[in-house]
Amino acid sequence: MNPLNIILTVLLFLSGALTVILVLMHSGKGTGVSDMIASSLYNSGTGSGVLEKNLNRLTVITATVFIVSILVMALTFPTGTLG
């Protein structure tokens, strides 16, 4: 495996983990069970400011890095080899 593929593999795992963490950090917008639980802990105006916008930007950036690294890996990984 060449150094590019090693770097892309590490980048893939890091961006995937960060994307999952950032998605889970978003506040619930629905009226389901999670909203019933969260409404007792937080008021309805929480997360409507700069922090929510920055969280959205970071989520989009990490998801984009994840998708781009998958596409580049699909083009550069050797096919038909094991190890």
PDB file of N, CA, C and O in Angstrom:
ATOM      1  N   MET A   1       0.851  -1.166   0.000  1.00  0.00           N
ATOM      2  CA  MET A   1       0.000   0.000   0.000  1.00  0.00           C
ATOM      3  C   MET A   1       0.902   1.235   0.000  1.00  0.00           C
ATOM      4  O   MET A   1       1.844   1.339   0.785  1.00  0.00           O
ATOM      5  N   ASN A   2       0.594   2.144  -0.880  1.00  0.00           N
ATOM      6  CA  ASN A   2       1.429   3.343  -0.977  1.00  0.00           C
ATOM      7  C   ASN A   2       1.036   4.374   0.094  1.00  0.00           C
ATOM      8  O   ASN A   2      -0.029   4.259   0.700  1.00  0.00           O
ATOM      9  N   PRO A   3       1.877   5.361   0.323  1.00  0.00           N
ATOM     10  CA  PRO A   3       1.606   6.347   1.385  1.00  0.00           C
ATOM     11  C   PRO A   3       0.305   7.122   1.201  1.00  0.00           C
ATOM     12  O   PRO A   3      -0.332   7.489   2.188  1.00  0.00           O
ATOM     13  N   LEU A   4      -0.103   7.377  -0.038  1.00  0.00           N
ATOM     14  CA  LEU A   4      -1.358   8.082  -0.274  1.00  0.00           C
ATOM     15  C   LEU A   4      -2.535   7.294   0.278  1.00  0.00           C
ATOM     16  O   LEU A   4      -3.428   7.863   0.906  1.00  0.00           O
ATOM     17  N   ASN A   5      -2.541   5.993   0.048  1.00  0.00           N
ATOM     18  CA  ASN A   5      -3.650   5.179   0.531  1.00  0.00           C
ATOM     19  C   ASN A   5      -3.643   5.060   2.050  1.00  0.00           C
ATOM     20  O   ASN A   5      -4.708   4.975   2.662  1.00  0.00           O
ATOM     21  N   ILE A   6      -2.481   5.053   2.662  1.00  0.00           N
ATOM     22  CA  ILE A   6      -2.414   5.026   4.130  1.00  0.00           C
ATOM     23  C   ILE A   6      -2.979   6.326   4.704  1.00  0.00           C
ATOM     24  O   ILE A   6      -3.755   6.305   5.660  1.00  0.00           O
ATOM     25  N   ILE A   7      -2.587   7.446   4.117  1.00  0.00           N
ATOM     26  CA  ILE A   7      -3.090   8.746   4.572  1.00  0.00           C
ATOM     27  C   ILE A   7      -4.598   8.835   4.364  1.00  0.00           C
ATOM     28  O   ILE A   7      -5.318   9.325   5.234  1.00  0.00           O
ATOM     29  N   LEU A   8      -5.075   8.367   3.224  1.00  0.00           N
ATOM     30  CA  LEU A   8      -6.515   8.407   2.952  1.00  0.00           C
ATOM     31  C   LEU A   8      -7.296   7.495   3.890  1.00  0.00           C
ATOM     32  O   LEU A   8      -8.416   7.828   4.277  1.00  0.00           O
ATOM     33  N   THR A   9      -6.731   6.357   4.259  1.00  0.00           N
ATOM     34  CA  THR A   9      -7.403   5.453   5.186  1.00  0.00           C
ATOM     35  C   THR A   9      -7.531   6.088   6.566  1.00  0.00           C
ATOM     36  O   THR A   9      -8.590   6.019   7.189  1.00  0.00           O
ATOM     37  N   VAL A  10      -6.459   6.703   7.039  1.00  0.00           N
ATOM     38  CA  VAL A  10      -6.506   7.387   8.331  1.00  0.00           C
ATOM     39  C   VAL A  10      -7.493   8.540   8.273  1.00  0.00           C
ATOM     40  O   VAL A  10      -8.273   8.734   9.205  1.00  0.00           O
ATOM     41  N   LEU A  11      -7.470   9.308   7.189  1.00  0.00           N
ATOM     42  CA  LEU A  11      -8.394  10.423   7.018  1.00  0.00           C
ATOM     43  C   LEU A  11      -9.841   9.945   6.959  1.00  0.00           C
ATOM     44  O   LEU A  11     -10.740  10.610   7.475  1.00  0.00           O
ATOM     45  N   LEU A  12     -10.063   8.808   6.338  1.00  0.00           N
ATOM     46  CA  LEU A  12     -11.405   8.242   6.250  1.00  0.00           C
ATOM     47  C   LEU A  12     -11.940   7.893   7.632  1.00  0.00           C
ATOM     48  O   LEU A  12     -13.078   8.229   7.959  1.00  0.00           O
ATOM     49  N   PHE A  13     -11.131   7.224   8.443  1.00  0.00           N
ATOM     50  CA  PHE A  13     -11.585   6.846   9.779  1.00  0.00           C
ATOM     51  C   PHE A  13     -11.793   8.063  10.681  1.00  0.00           C
ATOM     52  O   PHE A  13     -12.776   8.126  11.420  1.00  0.00           O
ATOM     53  N   LEU A  14     -10.881   9.021  10.623  1.00  0.00           N
ATOM     54  CA  LEU A  14     -11.029  10.216  11.459  1.00  0.00           C
ATOM     55  C   LEU A  14     -12.250  11.047  11.055  1.00  0.00           C
ATOM     56  O   LEU A  14     -13.016  11.487  11.912  1.00  0.00           O
ATOM     57  N   SER A  15     -12.426  11.257   9.756  1.00  0.00           N
ATOM     58  CA  SER A  15     -13.574  12.061   9.313  1.00  0.00           C
ATOM     59  C   SER A  15     -14.889  11.336   9.562  1.00  0.00           C
ATOM     60  O   SER A  15     -15.899  11.978   9.848  1.00  0.00           O
ATOM     61  N   GLY A  16     -14.895  10.017   9.459  1.00  0.00           N
ATOM     62  CA  GLY A  16     -16.115   9.262   9.753  1.00  0.00           C
ATOM     63  C   GLY A  16     -16.498   9.352  11.216  1.00  0.00           C
ATOM     64  O   GLY A  16     -17.666   9.551  11.548  1.00  0.00           O
ATOM     65  N   ALA A  17     -15.507   9.205  12.100  1.00  0.00           N
ATOM     66  CA  ALA A  17     -15.782   9.299  13.537  1.00  0.00           C
ATOM     67  C   ALA A  17     -16.231  10.711  13.917  1.00  0.00           C
ATOM     68  O   ALA A  17     -17.167  10.882  14.698  1.00  0.00           O
ATOM     69  N   LEU A  18     -15.560  11.716  13.362  1.00  0.00           N
ATOM     70  CA  LEU A  18     -15.952  13.100  13.656  1.00  0.00           C
ATOM     71  C   LEU A  18     -17.345  13.427  13.128  1.00  0.00           C
ATOM     72  O   LEU A  18     -18.098  14.155  13.775  1.00  0.00           O
ATOM     73  N   THR A  19     -17.689  12.898  11.968  1.00  0.00           N
ATOM     74  CA  THR A  19     -19.018  13.145  11.416  1.00  0.00           C
ATOM     75  C   THR A  19     -20.097  12.556  12.317  1.00  0.00           C
ATOM     76  O   THR A  19     -21.117  13.195  12.575  1.00  0.00           O
ATOM     77  N   VAL A  20     -19.867  11.330  12.796  1.00  0.00           N
ATOM     78  CA  VAL A  20     -20.839  10.699  13.691  1.00  0.00           C
ATOM     79  C   VAL A  20     -20.985  11.508  14.981  1.00  0.00           C
ATOM     80  O   VAL A  20     -22.101  11.748  15.442  1.00  0.00           O
ATOM     81  N   ILE A  21     -19.865  11.924  15.556  1.00  0.00           N
ATOM     82  CA  ILE A  21     -19.909  12.698  16.803  1.00  0.00           C
ATOM     83  C   ILE A  21     -20.633  14.029  16.596  1.00  0.00           C
ATOM     84  O   ILE A  21     -21.456  14.431  17.420  1.00  0.00           O
ATOM     85  N   LEU A  22     -20.321  14.707  15.491  1.00  0.00           N
ATOM     86  CA  LEU A  22     -20.954  16.008  15.239  1.00  0.00           C
ATOM     87  C   LEU A  22     -22.447  15.876  14.953  1.00  0.00           C
ATOM     88  O   LEU A  22     -23.226  16.737  15.361  1.00  0.00           O
ATOM     89  N   VAL A  23     -22.857  14.820  14.266  1.00  0.00           N
ATOM     90  CA  VAL A  23     -24.283  14.615  14.013  1.00  0.00           C
ATOM     91  C   VAL A  23     -25.018  14.352  15.323  1.00  0.00           C
ATOM     92  O   VAL A  23     -26.132  14.837  15.523  1.00  0.00           O
ATOM     93  N   LEU A  24     -24.397  13.588  16.208  1.00  0.00           N
ATOM     94  CA  LEU A  24     -25.038  13.317  17.487  1.00  0.00           C
ATOM     95  C   LEU A  24     -25.090  14.542  18.395  1.00  0.00           C
ATOM     96  O   LEU A  24     -25.902  14.586  19.318  1.00  0.00           O
ATOM     97  N   MET A  25     -24.245  15.526  18.151  1.00  0.00           N
ATOM     98  CA  MET A  25     -24.252  16.748  18.958  1.00  0.00           C
ATOM     99  C   MET A  25     -25.372  17.712  18.561  1.00  0.00           C
ATOM    100  O   MET A  25     -25.681  18.636  19.314  1.00  0.00           O
ATOM    101  N   HIS A  26     -25.980  17.513  17.394  1.00  0.00           N
ATOM    102  CA  HIS A  26     -27.062  18.403  16.967  1.00  0.00           C
ATOM    103  C   HIS A  26     -28.268  18.233  17.883  1.00  0.00           C
ATOM    104  O   HIS A  26     -28.527  17.146  18.400  1.00  0.00           O
ATOM    105  N   SER A  27     -28.990  19.314  18.071  1.00  0.00           N
ATOM    106  CA  SER A  27     -30.189  19.241  18.899  1.00  0.00           C
ATOM    107  C   SER A  27     -31.336  18.683  18.085  1.00  0.00           C
ATOM    108  O   SER A  27     -31.420  18.902  16.877  1.00  0.00           O
ATOM    109  N   GLY A  28     -32.221  17.959  18.756  1.00  0.00           N
ATOM    110  CA  GLY A  28     -33.380  17.379  18.093  1.00  0.00           C
ATOM    111  C   GLY A  28     -34.387  18.444  17.711  1.00  0.00           C
ATOM    112  O   GLY A  28     -34.658  19.358  18.490  1.00  0.00           O
ATOM    113  N   LYS A  29     -34.935  18.330  16.528  1.00  0.00           N
ATOM    114  CA  LYS A  29     -35.902  19.325  16.057  1.00  0.00           C
ATOM    115  C   LYS A  29     -37.326  18.759  16.007  1.00  0.00           C
ATOM    116  O   LYS A  29     -38.267  19.488  15.692  1.00  0.00           O
ATOM    117  N   GLY A  30     -37.487  17.498  16.307  1.00  0.00           N
ATOM    118  CA  GLY A  30     -38.780  16.853  16.144  1.00  0.00           C
ATOM    119  C   GLY A  30     -39.658  16.963  17.370  1.00  0.00           C
ATOM    120  O   GLY A  30     -39.328  17.639  18.344  1.00  0.00           O
ATOM    121  N   THR A  31     -40.791  16.276  17.293  1.00  0.00           N
ATOM    122  CA  THR A  31     -41.734  16.245  18.404  1.00  0.00           C
ATOM    123  C   THR A  31     -41.851  14.837  18.970  1.00  0.00           C
ATOM    124  O   THR A  31     -42.874  14.475  19.550  1.00  0.00           O
ATOM    125  N   GLY A  32     -40.808  14.055  18.800  1.00  0.00           N
ATOM    126  CA  GLY A  32     -40.840  12.679  19.268  1.00  0.00           C
ATOM    127  C   GLY A  32     -40.411  12.553  20.712  1.00  0.00           C
ATOM    128  O   GLY A  32     -40.446  13.513  21.482  1.00  0.00           O
ATOM    129  N   VAL A  33     -40.006  11.349  21.056  1.00  0.00           N
ATOM    130  CA  VAL A  33     -39.617  11.044  22.429  1.00  0.00           C
ATOM    131  C   VAL A  33     -38.390  11.851  22.843  1.00  0.00           C
ATOM    132  O   VAL A  33     -38.307  12.323  23.977  1.00  0.00           O
ATOM    133  N   SER A  34     -37.429  12.010  21.917  1.00  0.00           N
ATOM    134  CA  SER A  34     -36.231  12.770  22.259  1.00  0.00           C
ATOM    135  C   SER A  34     -36.561  14.217  22.581  1.00  0.00           C
ATOM    136  O   SER A  34     -35.915  14.822  23.436  1.00  0.00           O
ATOM    137  N   ASP A  35     -37.556  14.780  21.910  1.00  0.00           N
ATOM    138  CA  ASP A  35     -37.956  16.157  22.198  1.00  0.00           C
ATOM    139  C   ASP A  35     -38.654  16.257  23.546  1.00  0.00           C
ATOM    140  O   ASP A  35     -38.512  17.266  24.237  1.00  0.00           O
ATOM    141  N   MET A  36     -39.405  15.233  23.932  1.00  0.00           N
ATOM    142  CA  MET A  36     -40.059  15.253  25.237  1.00  0.00           C
ATOM    143  C   MET A  36     -39.027  15.204  26.353  1.00  0.00           C
ATOM    144  O   MET A  36     -39.171  15.888  27.366  1.00  0.00           O
ATOM    145  N   ILE A  37     -37.992  14.404  26.172  1.00  0.00           N
ATOM    146  CA  ILE A  37     -36.954  14.290  27.191  1.00  0.00           C
ATOM    147  C   ILE A  37     -36.121  15.561  27.234  1.00  0.00           C
ATOM    148  O   ILE A  37     -35.837  16.087  28.310  1.00  0.00           O
ATOM    149  N   ALA A  38     -35.733  16.052  26.072  1.00  0.00           N
ATOM    150  CA  ALA A  38     -34.849  17.214  26.009  1.00  0.00           C
ATOM    151  C   ALA A  38     -35.553  18.501  26.396  1.00  0.00           C
ATOM    152  O   ALA A  38     -34.898  19.439  26.851  1.00  0.00           O
ATOM    153  N   SER A  39     -36.852  18.576  26.232  1.00  0.00           N
ATOM    154  CA  SER A  39     -37.544  19.830  26.545  1.00  0.00           C
ATOM    155  C   SER A  39     -37.517  20.115  28.038  1.00  0.00           C
ATOM    156  O   SER A  39     -37.589  21.272  28.453  1.00  0.00           O
ATOM    157  N   SER A  40     -37.416  19.074  28.842  1.00  0.00           N
ATOM    158  CA  SER A  40     -37.341  19.309  30.284  1.00  0.00           C
ATOM    159  C   SER A  40     -35.944  19.760  30.691  1.00  0.00           C
ATOM    160  O   SER A  40     -35.781  20.377  31.743  1.00  0.00           O
ATOM    161  N   LEU A  41     -34.936  19.462  29.876  1.00  0.00           N
ATOM    162  CA  LEU A  41     -33.563  19.816  30.218  1.00  0.00           C
ATOM    163  C   LEU A  41     -33.152  21.164  29.650  1.00  0.00           C
ATOM    164  O   LEU A  41     -32.385  21.887  30.284  1.00  0.00           O
ATOM    165  N   TYR A  42     -33.640  21.513  28.482  1.00  0.00           N
ATOM    166  CA  TYR A  42     -33.222  22.728  27.799  1.00  0.00           C
ATOM    167  C   TYR A  42     -34.443  23.548  27.424  1.00  0.00           C
ATOM    168  O   TYR A  42     -35.546  23.019  27.281  1.00  0.00           O
ATOM    169  N   ASN A  43     -34.229  24.848  27.267  1.00  0.00           N
ATOM    170  CA  ASN A  43     -35.333  25.659  26.775  1.00  0.00           C
ATOM    171  C   ASN A  43     -35.364  25.609  25.251  1.00  0.00           C
ATOM    172  O   ASN A  43     -34.423  25.121  24.624  1.00  0.00           O
ATOM    173  N   SER A  44     -36.429  26.105  24.663  1.00  0.00           N
ATOM    174  CA  SER A  44     -36.607  25.965  23.212  1.00  0.00           C
ATOM    175  C   SER A  44     -35.688  26.875  22.409  1.00  0.00           C
ATOM    176  O   SER A  44     -35.493  26.629  21.219  1.00  0.00           O
ATOM    177  N   GLY A  45     -35.114  27.915  23.010  1.00  0.00           N
ATOM    178  CA  GLY A  45     -34.263  28.843  22.280  1.00  0.00           C
ATOM    179  C   GLY A  45     -32.807  28.437  22.220  1.00  0.00           C
ATOM    180  O   GLY A  45     -31.998  29.148  21.624  1.00  0.00           O
ATOM    181  N   THR A  46     -32.454  27.326  22.815  1.00  0.00           N
ATOM    182  CA  THR A  46     -31.060  26.909  22.865  1.00  0.00           C
ATOM    183  C   THR A  46     -30.595  26.431  21.498  1.00  0.00           C
ATOM    184  O   THR A  46     -31.325  25.726  20.802  1.00  0.00           O
ATOM    185  N   GLY A  47     -29.389  26.809  21.116  1.00  0.00           N
ATOM    186  CA  GLY A  47     -28.801  26.318  19.878  1.00  0.00           C
ATOM    187  C   GLY A  47     -29.210  27.050  18.627  1.00  0.00           C
ATOM    188  O   GLY A  47     -29.014  26.533  17.527  1.00  0.00           O
ATOM    189  N   SER A  48     -29.770  28.229  18.753  1.00  0.00           N
ATOM    190  CA  SER A  48     -30.217  28.944  17.553  1.00  0.00           C
ATOM    191  C   SER A  48     -29.226  30.017  17.131  1.00  0.00           C
ATOM    192  O   SER A  48     -29.535  30.829  16.260  1.00  0.00           O
ATOM    193  N   GLY A  49     -28.066  30.034  17.720  1.00  0.00           N
ATOM    194  CA  GLY A  49     -27.133  31.108  17.436  1.00  0.00           C
ATOM    195  C   GLY A  49     -25.931  30.659  16.653  1.00  0.00           C
ATOM    196  O   GLY A  49     -26.015  29.811  15.765  1.00  0.00           O
ATOM    197  N   VAL A  50     -24.812  31.249  17.002  1.00  0.00           N
ATOM    198  CA  VAL A  50     -23.571  31.047  16.280  1.00  0.00           C
ATOM    199  C   VAL A  50     -23.057  29.619  16.456  1.00  0.00           C
ATOM    200  O   VAL A  50     -22.496  29.039  15.527  1.00  0.00           O
ATOM    201  N   LEU A  51     -23.248  29.057  17.646  1.00  0.00           N
ATOM    202  CA  LEU A  51     -22.753  27.694  17.889  1.00  0.00           C
ATOM    203  C   LEU A  51     -23.423  26.667  16.982  1.00  0.00           C
ATOM    204  O   LEU A  51     -22.773  25.749  16.481  1.00  0.00           O
ATOM    205  N   GLU A  52     -24.715  26.830  16.777  1.00  0.00           N
ATOM    206  CA  GLU A  52     -25.435  25.894  15.904  1.00  0.00           C
ATOM    207  C   GLU A  52     -24.965  26.023  14.452  1.00  0.00           C
ATOM    208  O   GLU A  52     -24.843  25.021  13.747  1.00  0.00           O
ATOM    209  N   LYS A  53     -24.705  27.240  14.012  1.00  0.00           N
ATOM    210  CA  LYS A  53     -24.209  27.453  12.645  1.00  0.00           C
ATOM    211  C   LYS A  53     -22.816  26.862  12.474  1.00  0.00           C
ATOM    212  O   LYS A  53     -22.521  26.240  11.453  1.00  0.00           O
ATOM    213  N   ASN A  54     -21.950  27.058  13.483  1.00  0.00           N
ATOM    214  CA  ASN A  54     -20.610  26.480  13.408  1.00  0.00           C
ATOM    215  C   ASN A  54     -20.651  24.952  13.438  1.00  0.00           C
ATOM    216  O   ASN A  54     -19.872  24.290  12.753  1.00  0.00           O
ATOM    217  N   LEU A  55     -21.558  24.403  14.232  1.00  0.00           N
ATOM    218  CA  LEU A  55     -21.713  22.952  14.270  1.00  0.00           C
ATOM    219  C   LEU A  55     -22.184  22.419  12.921  1.00  0.00           C
ATOM    220  O   LEU A  55     -21.727  21.368  12.473  1.00  0.00           O
ATOM    221  N   ASN A  56     -23.088  23.137  12.279  1.00  0.00           N
ATOM    222  CA  ASN A  56     -23.543  22.745  10.945  1.00  0.00           C
ATOM    223  C   ASN A  56     -22.399  22.798   9.938  1.00  0.00           C
ATOM    224  O   ASN A  56     -22.250  21.891   9.119  1.00  0.00           O
ATOM    225  N   ARG A  57     -21.592  23.854   9.994  1.00  0.00           N
ATOM    226  CA  ARG A  57     -20.463  23.977   9.068  1.00  0.00           C
ATOM    227  C   ARG A  57     -19.464  22.846   9.265  1.00  0.00           C
ATOM    228  O   ARG A  57     -19.013  22.234   8.297  1.00  0.00           O
ATOM    229  N   LEU A  58     -19.117  22.568  10.521  1.00  0.00           N
ATOM    230  CA  LEU A  58     -18.166  21.489  10.797  1.00  0.00           C
ATOM    231  C   LEU A  58     -18.696  20.138  10.342  1.00  0.00           C
ATOM    232  O   LEU A  58     -17.938  19.310   9.836  1.00  0.00           O
ATOM    233  N   THR A  59     -19.989  19.911  10.516  1.00  0.00           N
ATOM    234  CA  THR A  59     -20.582  18.649  10.079  1.00  0.00           C
ATOM    235  C   THR A  59     -20.513  18.508   8.569  1.00  0.00           C
ATOM    236  O   THR A  59     -20.183  17.436   8.061  1.00  0.00           O
ATOM    237  N   VAL A  60     -20.817  19.563   7.854  1.00  0.00           N
ATOM    238  CA  VAL A  60     -20.760  19.518   6.388  1.00  0.00           C
ATOM    239  C   VAL A  60     -19.316  19.328   5.918  1.00  0.00           C
ATOM    240  O   VAL A  60     -19.071  18.580   4.971  1.00  0.00           O
ATOM    241  N   ILE A  61     -18.374  19.986   6.561  1.00  0.00           N
ATOM    242  CA  ILE A  61     -16.968  19.853   6.166  1.00  0.00           C
ATOM    243  C   ILE A  61     -16.475  18.430   6.388  1.00  0.00           C
ATOM    244  O   ILE A  61     -15.839  17.851   5.507  1.00  0.00           O
ATOM    245  N   THR A  62     -16.764  17.858   7.562  1.00  0.00           N
ATOM    246  CA  THR A  62     -16.277  16.500   7.829  1.00  0.00           C
ATOM    247  C   THR A  62     -16.968  15.468   6.935  1.00  0.00           C
ATOM    248  O   THR A  62     -16.341  14.493   6.521  1.00  0.00           O
ATOM    249  N   ALA A  63     -18.245  15.670   6.635  1.00  0.00           N
ATOM    250  CA  ALA A  63     -18.936  14.757   5.730  1.00  0.00           C
ATOM    251  C   ALA A  63     -18.368  14.862   4.311  1.00  0.00           C
ATOM    252  O   ALA A  63     -18.248  13.855   3.614  1.00  0.00           O
ATOM    253  N   THR A  64     -18.023  16.070   3.890  1.00  0.00           N
ATOM    254  CA  THR A  64     -17.426  16.259   2.569  1.00  0.00           C
ATOM    255  C   THR A  64     -16.054  15.608   2.487  1.00  0.00           C
ATOM    256  O   THR A  64     -15.728  14.965   1.489  1.00  0.00           O
ATOM    257  N   VAL A  65     -15.245  15.773   3.537  1.00  0.00           N
ATOM    258  CA  VAL A  65     -13.930  15.123   3.573  1.00  0.00           C
ATOM    259  C   VAL A  65     -14.090  13.612   3.527  1.00  0.00           C
ATOM    260  O   VAL A  65     -13.317  12.930   2.854  1.00  0.00           O
ATOM    261  N   PHE A  66     -15.074  13.083   4.228  1.00  0.00           N
ATOM    262  CA  PHE A  66     -15.347  11.645   4.228  1.00  0.00           C
ATOM    263  C   PHE A  66     -15.690  11.146   2.824  1.00  0.00           C
ATOM    264  O   PHE A  66     -15.150  10.137   2.370  1.00  0.00           O
ATOM    265  N   ILE A  67     -16.584  11.851   2.146  1.00  0.00           N
ATOM    266  CA  ILE A  67     -17.013  11.432   0.810  1.00  0.00           C
ATOM    267  C   ILE A  67     -15.872  11.562  -0.202  1.00  0.00           C
ATOM    268  O   ILE A  67     -15.683  10.678  -1.038  1.00  0.00           O
ATOM    269  N   VAL A  68     -15.115  12.657  -0.130  1.00  0.00           N
ATOM    270  CA  VAL A  68     -14.001  12.851  -1.062  1.00  0.00           C
ATOM    271  C   VAL A  68     -12.929  11.782  -0.849  1.00  0.00           C
ATOM    272  O   VAL A  68     -12.364  11.267  -1.814  1.00  0.00           O
ATOM    273  N   SER A  69     -12.650  11.449   0.410  1.00  0.00           N
ATOM    274  CA  SER A  69     -11.638  10.419   0.656  1.00  0.00           C
ATOM    275  C   SER A  69     -12.104   9.057   0.150  1.00  0.00           C
ATOM    276  O   SER A  69     -11.282   8.273  -0.325  1.00  0.00           O
ATOM    277  N   ILE A  70     -13.387   8.757   0.238  1.00  0.00           N
ATOM    278  CA  ILE A  70     -13.903   7.505  -0.328  1.00  0.00           C
ATOM    279  C   ILE A  70     -13.743   7.499  -1.841  1.00  0.00           C
ATOM    280  O   ILE A  70     -13.318   6.495  -2.413  1.00  0.00           O
ATOM    281  N   LEU A  71     -14.077   8.606  -2.494  1.00  0.00           N
ATOM    282  CA  LEU A  71     -13.967   8.664  -3.950  1.00  0.00           C
ATOM    283  C   LEU A  71     -12.517   8.550  -4.420  1.00  0.00           C
ATOM    284  O   LEU A  71     -12.234   7.852  -5.393  1.00  0.00           O
ATOM    285  N   VAL A  72     -11.606   9.228  -3.736  1.00  0.00           N
ATOM    286  CA  VAL A  72     -10.191   9.155  -4.116  1.00  0.00           C
ATOM    287  C   VAL A  72      -9.643   7.749  -3.856  1.00  0.00           C
ATOM    288  O   VAL A  72      -8.857   7.233  -4.650  1.00  0.00           O
ATOM    289  N   MET A  73     -10.053   7.136  -2.758  1.00  0.00           N
ATOM    290  CA  MET A  73      -9.614   5.766  -2.469  1.00  0.00           C
ATOM    291  C   MET A  73     -10.140   4.787  -3.510  1.00  0.00           C
ATOM    292  O   MET A  73      -9.443   3.844  -3.883  1.00  0.00           O
ATOM    293  N   ALA A  74     -11.358   5.004  -3.978  1.00  0.00           N
ATOM    294  CA  ALA A  74     -11.929   4.122  -5.000  1.00  0.00           C
ATOM    295  C   ALA A  74     -11.135   4.209  -6.302  1.00  0.00           C
ATOM    296  O   ALA A  74     -11.052   3.231  -7.045  1.00  0.00           O
ATOM    297  N   LEU A  75     -10.560   5.362  -6.579  1.00  0.00           N
ATOM    298  CA  LEU A  75      -9.794   5.526  -7.811  1.00  0.00           C
ATOM    299  C   LEU A  75      -8.338   5.101  -7.672  1.00  0.00           C
ATOM    300  O   LEU A  75      -7.722   4.691  -8.656  1.00  0.00           O
ATOM    301  N   THR A  76      -7.775   5.191  -6.462  1.00  0.00           N
ATOM    302  CA  THR A  76      -6.340   4.943  -6.324  1.00  0.00           C
ATOM    303  C   THR A  76      -5.975   3.603  -5.699  1.00  0.00           C
ATOM    304  O   THR A  76      -4.827   3.174  -5.815  1.00  0.00           O
ATOM    305  N   PHE A  77      -6.916   2.929  -5.040  1.00  0.00           N
ATOM    306  CA  PHE A  77      -6.568   1.657  -4.414  1.00  0.00           C
ATOM    307  C   PHE A  77      -6.328   0.599  -5.472  1.00  0.00           C
ATOM    308  O   PHE A  77      -7.066   0.523  -6.454  1.00  0.00           O
ATOM    309  N   PRO A  78      -5.286  -0.232  -5.279  1.00  0.00           N
ATOM    310  CA  PRO A  78      -5.068  -1.302  -6.253  1.00  0.00           C
ATOM    311  C   PRO A  78      -6.165  -2.352  -6.154  1.00  0.00           C
ATOM    312  O   PRO A  78      -6.612  -2.700  -5.062  1.00  0.00           O
ATOM    313  N   THR A  79      -6.584  -2.843  -7.290  1.00  0.00           N
ATOM    314  CA  THR A  79      -7.662  -3.834  -7.295  1.00  0.00           C
ATOM    315  C   THR A  79      -7.101  -5.233  -7.478  1.00  0.00           C
ATOM    316  O   THR A  79      -6.103  -5.432  -8.170  1.00  0.00           O
ATOM    317  N   GLY A  80      -7.738  -6.171  -6.867  1.00  0.00           N
ATOM    318  CA  GLY A  80      -7.342  -7.562  -7.017  1.00  0.00           C
ATOM    319  C   GLY A  80      -6.149  -7.990  -6.180  1.00  0.00           C
ATOM    320  O   GLY A  80      -5.568  -9.044  -6.437  1.00  0.00           O
ATOM    321  N   THR A  81      -5.770  -7.197  -5.187  1.00  0.00           N
ATOM    322  CA  THR A  81      -4.649  -7.583  -4.343  1.00  0.00           C
ATOM    323  C   THR A  81      -5.108  -7.665  -2.888  1.00  0.00           C
ATOM    324  O   THR A  81      -5.974  -6.912  -2.444  1.00  0.00           O
ATOM    325  N   LEU A  82      -4.518  -8.572  -2.186  1.00  0.00           N
ATOM    326  CA  LEU A  82      -4.779  -8.692  -0.752  1.00  0.00           C
ATOM    327  C   LEU A  82      -3.463  -8.469  -0.027  1.00  0.00           C
ATOM    328  O   LEU A  82      -2.475  -9.158  -0.283  1.00  0.00           O
ATOM    329  N   GLY A  83      -3.459  -7.510   0.871  1.00  0.00           N
ATOM    330  CA  GLY A  83      -2.274  -7.239   1.679  1.00  0.00           C
ATOM    331  C   GLY A  83      -1.278  -6.521   0.940  1.00  0.00           C
ATOM    332  O   GLY A  83      -0.214  -6.213   1.476  1.00  0.00           O
TER     333      GLY A  83
END
